[in-house]
Structure formats: C-alpha cells, structure tokens
Amino acid sequence: MVERAEHREIDVAKERDSQVDATRAWVKRTFYGETIIDIWDLDFFYGKNQVLRNVSLGIPKDGVTAIMGPSGCGKSTLLRTLNRMYEVVPGARARGRIVFEEEDLLKTDPVVLRHKIGMVFQRPNPFPKSIFDNVAYGPRIHGLRNRRKLAGLVEGALRRAALWDEVKDRLKDSAFSLSGGQQQRLCIARALAVYPRILLMDEPCSALDPKASDRIEHTTRELAEELSIIIVTHNLQQAGRVSDSVAVLLAGGELAEFGPTRSVFEDPEDERVANYLRGRFG
Amino acid sequence: MQADQQEGFSRQKRSAAQWTAFSLLGIGSLFGFFFLVFILIWIIKQGAPAISWEFLTTKPMDMDRAGGIAPMILGSVYLTLGSLVVALPFALGSAIWLSEYAWKGWWVRAIRIGVNTLAGVPSIVFGLVGVGLFVVALNFGVSLLSGACTLAMLSLPILIRAAEEALRAVPGSFREGALALGATRWYMIRTVVLPTAIPGILTGSVLSMARAIGETAPIWFTAVAFSMNQPYPTSIFSRVTALPTHLLYLTQYNPHYNVTKPIQYGTVFVLMIVVTLLNLTAIVWRTRVRRKKAW
C-alpha cells in the first residue's frame, strides 16, 4: 500500500516536471510536510467564464489552511471544488487533478467524497428540524437507526462544536430557536457527526457578530487538533488568528502565494500579494 | 403667457382624463364586487330557509320533491377526496421531477406547456375523455371510480403547479446542507425538501378540491346516477350523485321544476358553504405556515 503510494507520488512528480512552471508548484506543494489534498493544474469554468487558472497547491494535513483573496477571485469556488459542491451549479466545470486518499476526487463518487469532506456554509443553514435531528442527519444517511448510538454521536458532535452545554436541555427544540452564532456551531456539529477527515468552512463568520465569530474561531482552533480544516475568509485578521498556512488567490483566479501564515503575512514573495495585504491592513 | 395657459389647459385636461379613467376603473371593480355580494345575498336568502338537520341527513323522497340531499353531499365528498387520492401521487411525482431533476431541454418545456394547456381544456372535454377512457376502455363503468379519475385529470395541473411552487420555495441552502453531508439527491428530497414543502402542497390540494367539487360536466357521464334506487354508494363501482349534478338534474330534467325550488336553492347554498370552507381552510393554513416559517 505504502509502496504504491510512493510510486504514484513519483509518477505525479514526473508528470509535473514536464510542465513549464513545475518548480514553483513543487515548492508550493512540499514546503510543509505531509499533505492531505494535492491540487494539480486546476482550471475552473462557469460556462465560458474561467474562474480558476492553473492552481496547484498541496494542502497540509495538520492545522488550519486559510484561502484568501479579493472578492470574486474564486476562493469559494476553490473550496467548493474540493467536495464537488460546485456541481449543483449548472454549467460549472473543473479541469485538472485533485488527489485525495490516492484518488482523483474529481473522478470519484461525490456522495462518498462528501462523507469524508464536510462543509460549513457562509450563512448558517440548519434544517427546519429539531436540534437533535439536525446533528443526527449525517449518521442517519449512513443508515444508523440505533437511538443510543445516535444520542452518543449527537452529544459528541455538539461537545466538539462547543454547543452542548447551551442546548443539552432542549435538543427537541427547533434549530431556528437558536441564535445565529449557535446555529452556525450547530452546522459545525452537524458536519462533525459523521467524522470527516477534512472540514471546509466557507466564510463561516461573515453573517455573525464579533462575539459569535470569536467563538467560532476558538472552536476552529480546537478542531484543528483532530482534523484538517480549510477556511475561506476575506478577513485578514481572522486568517492571522486562525490559520497555520495561507493561500492567496488574486483576481483572475491565480494562486499567487502559499506558505506558513506568518511568513506570508510578514514577508510575501509576490509584489501583488504584498499590495493586497497592505491595502487591507491600511 | 400663452405657454402658461397652454400648460394649465393641458394639466386640466390631463387631470380630467385621469379622473375619468379612475372612475371607470373604480366602477368596473365595484361592479365585480357587487356582483359577488348580489349572488351571495340571493343564495343565502333563498337557500338558507331550506337548510335543516333533516335536509342535510336524509335522502331525497317523493321524486325529489321532498327529503334531503345527504347522498349528494356524501357523493361530492367521495368524488373530490377520490380525485385527490388518484391525482396527488402523479402530481407529486411530476412536480418533484420538474423542480428537482429536470433542469432544461425541450422535453421539459413540452411537459410544462402540456400541463398548462391541460389547465385550459374545457371540463366537458374531460368528461368525454373520462367516458371513453375510464368508463368504456378500462371498463370501470359509470361509477365513483370513473368520476374520481376524471376529476383527477382535471385537478392535475392545479396540483402540479401548487406542488412545484411549494418545492421551489424550499431554500437552496437546505439542499446544499443535505448534499454536503453526503446525502444522495433522492435522500435529500425525501428528508429535507418534501417535509418542508408539505404545508404548501396541502394548501394546493385543498384548493384543487374546492375547484373539483363544483364541477358538473366531468362527472355527468362518468359517475352520476339519475334514478336513485340505491342512493348511498356502497363501493367504488357504485354510481353516485353530487351536489352540482343534483342541481342540474333538478332544474333541467325533473318535471316538478317549480315544486323543487327550495331544494334547488338549498343545494346551491350547501355547495357554496362547502367551497367557502375549503378555501378558508387553505387560506388559514397558508398564513399559519408563513408565520411559522423561520427562514
């Protein structure tokens, strides 16, 4: 198994070497230990409109990776490519290779893939069901009906999302009785209940007040201990607080910079990234 | 000076035109309103005295000159409920397909046009198709079943449209949430989309029942019994009679036209009350659902 993995790695590397900007991408991929997802030459189109251009990136297995960039640069699209959620948009098309668990995830079954890669959306989107049923939704997809096991999973997920103490006495209440921040943590718990390997977060705090986003950031940091997290944000301060590494996309969907958060923020290689960071910090 | 005058004149003319238009339009809309009020008052005045416990619970007697209309009330209820039972599965199926699976393409457009055209087909045509298809070809005979199936064809477009609207009103974020958790499309529809859309679908069903219960032509040849040897239906293959067809029979075919007048108005009154109640139910339901909606 391991041998095969190495073999593939070399194959991939060879293929990459034949490309013109191979070296640069190789650096981006390997500077940072073990990766969980390897994106190779990803192009993305909505109809004829190209949103991502030749993005190559190895996402670290450990910690939180932030994807940043000006609005319209395709950062949400990049995130939605990783769990194939872009497919709900008619005319959306991805070209390239994204290796996850030794397979090209663009060619696997999206339903199976989404069991392993969870997602939290920009606006909290709990189902119009009870708090319990919201969290139990994922396990039930897998056919789990045992009440005690379900209750255990729900409690565990709610604890990990730091929501348990607030809702343990009213699990049967509607999810809409919760505040916005609680709803978002409920959505995190819902994603966690199926034990995904990766959690994708699409600007999870943009619809929340500062206090609620602070709690989400805190939860995110804690969750990073147990799974890989990829978070899209347009908030530089947030990226600085929450992430270990940062990928910066620029308008036109080009990956301009990728590295440990600290070094990208303090000493960006790319002039345009430096301008972007300066502009945002004021 | 002249320009001033001209402007004043044209303003005057404009306001006069405006005044005329508003008055005409107002009279037009009042006319519609008064017409409704007139019908209501007329029917209540003529029909209410006929209503009694006996009228609602006994069968017609003495060649329809006396007695009540209980079999007709029951027949109407059976026919409309039956039509809903027959139509709802088809309507739900096509609404789900149209709103969830079919994105575009000429065949979807063709189906949509077909459904909309179905809504415009005169009801007597449904009646004749019902005779050919259900009574003769499928050999259901003149029966409750044939009548319910014919009414079902008639209410199909209303139901499909209501169900499709209810399904489309389910926010996309719910769908995304379910899909992102690894649900298949069908699982998502079953567990999130349909439960959210059910109140809307129910409202549509009640409205379609209100429409179907007033129909005469579709059931006239497919379900209606003229001589009431056995007034209460005993199976889905029994003949039945309904409120509107009973009225048509009393006014057009019964020789004792003048004697049965109170019963005629009583029948109209009951029919009107039933339709009003159905519509009210739908309205109350809809507002309650809207208020409860939290997204």
Chai-1 contact restraints between the chains, C-beta under 6 A:
chainA,res_idxA,chainB,res_idxB,connection_type,confidence,min_distance_angstrom,max_distance_angstrom,comment,restraint_id
A,M85,B,A180,contact,1.0,0.0,6.0,A-B,restraint_1
A,P90,B,W103,contact,1.0,0.0,6.0,A-B,restraint_2
A,V111,B,G182,contact,1.0,0.0,6.0,A-B,restraint_3
A,V111,B,T184,contact,1.0,0.0,6.0,A-B,restraint_4
A,R114,B,A180,contact,1.0,0.0,6.0,A-B,restraint_5
A,R114,B,G182,contact,1.0,0.0,6.0,A-B,restraint_6
A,H115,B,G182,contact,1.0,0.0,6.0,A-B,restraint_7
A,M119,B,A180,contact,1.0,0.0,6.0,A-B,restraint_8
A,N125,B,S173,contact,1.0,0.0,6.0,A-B,restraint_9
A,N125,B,G177,contact,1.0,0.0,6.0,A-B,restraint_10
A,F127,B,F174,contact,1.0,0.0,6.0,A-B,restraint_11
A,F127,B,V192,contact,1.0,0.0,6.0,A-B,restraint_12
A,P128,B,T196,contact,1.0,0.0,6.0,A-B,restraint_13
A,G138,B,L181,contact,1.0,0.0,6.0,A-B,restraint_14
A,I141,B,G182,contact,1.0,0.0,6.0,A-B,restraint_15
A,I141,B,A183,contact,1.0,0.0,6.0,A-B,restraint_16
A,F176,B,A294,contact,1.0,0.0,6.0,A-B,restraint_17
